[in-house]
Amino acid sequence: MKNRLLTALCIVLAQLFFAQTFSKNTPTSTPFFTEASDGTKLFTKVSGTGDLCIYVHGGPGMWSESFENLKGKNLESHLKMVYYDQRGSGRSGASVTNDYSVNRMVEDIEDLRKKLGADQVYLMSHSFGGIIATGYAAKYGQHLKGLILVNSTLYLNDSVMSQVAYANKLTGSKIEIKDGQYMPALGEAMGKLNEKGLMYKLLTDSHPNMDAVNAIDAKRPEENGFRNNVWNIGEYYDDFTKLTPDIKVPVLVISGTQDHAVGPQHYKLFKFPKQKVVQIRGGHLLYYENSDEFIKSVFSFIRKER
């Protein structure tokens, strides 16, 4: 009996040691699947050295590979980056319970943190991922060293207004949002941009930059759940900026001066008590377009918070 207890204790200690070592010191880049608490399989890749930083991609329904391979990996010299694809997106499996709620997406991040054995991590989001990341910060802020919002929307309707206004400017159209019908107006605006071959302008002013994104995204697996469900989930249209005054963790807000997908003034709605705002010349893809400035801003933030 005593030997069995000793063996069990050694196994537990070994597991704890492995988790702590994996989270801080051991570089790795072999992809694996993390099983969420409801059984859904999440594509996961950990690469780099330093504090763990979980990256929450946008879309909705895109994947983490385009950020990673469009200079996002430059962060790996000072951060152990955790690239994961959200449930029903990219290389991850569809939700086994058909649950794509904000809370379920938040719990997936918490499942990742636990599996990686880190008490605290950095959380970085881009675009639509800001809603999920802010939801996590509101619920599990005690497990965050810092929140990094890169061109992130926290209120879809406000970002839609920016997109429609910019489409009107580019195409000469006069689309209006009437009676709270944001999505029909956005659909009309996208149609006008598409007619004139200007859709890319919402993300970048550079055709070559757009080509680089498309070359990577051409490899993305077919839609497998999230994007087809998200637009019918009302809570994603809520104003998540209302959560910001009560989120006490340090926050770095990075906003592109020409980001017309989220809105160049969208960050002004954020009221985090401990926020730092950095405006960087560039559009929605500023992490690629102006990588040096982006990396510099992130590293300056994490040095301050250590």
Disulfide bonds with the S-S distance in Angstrom:
none
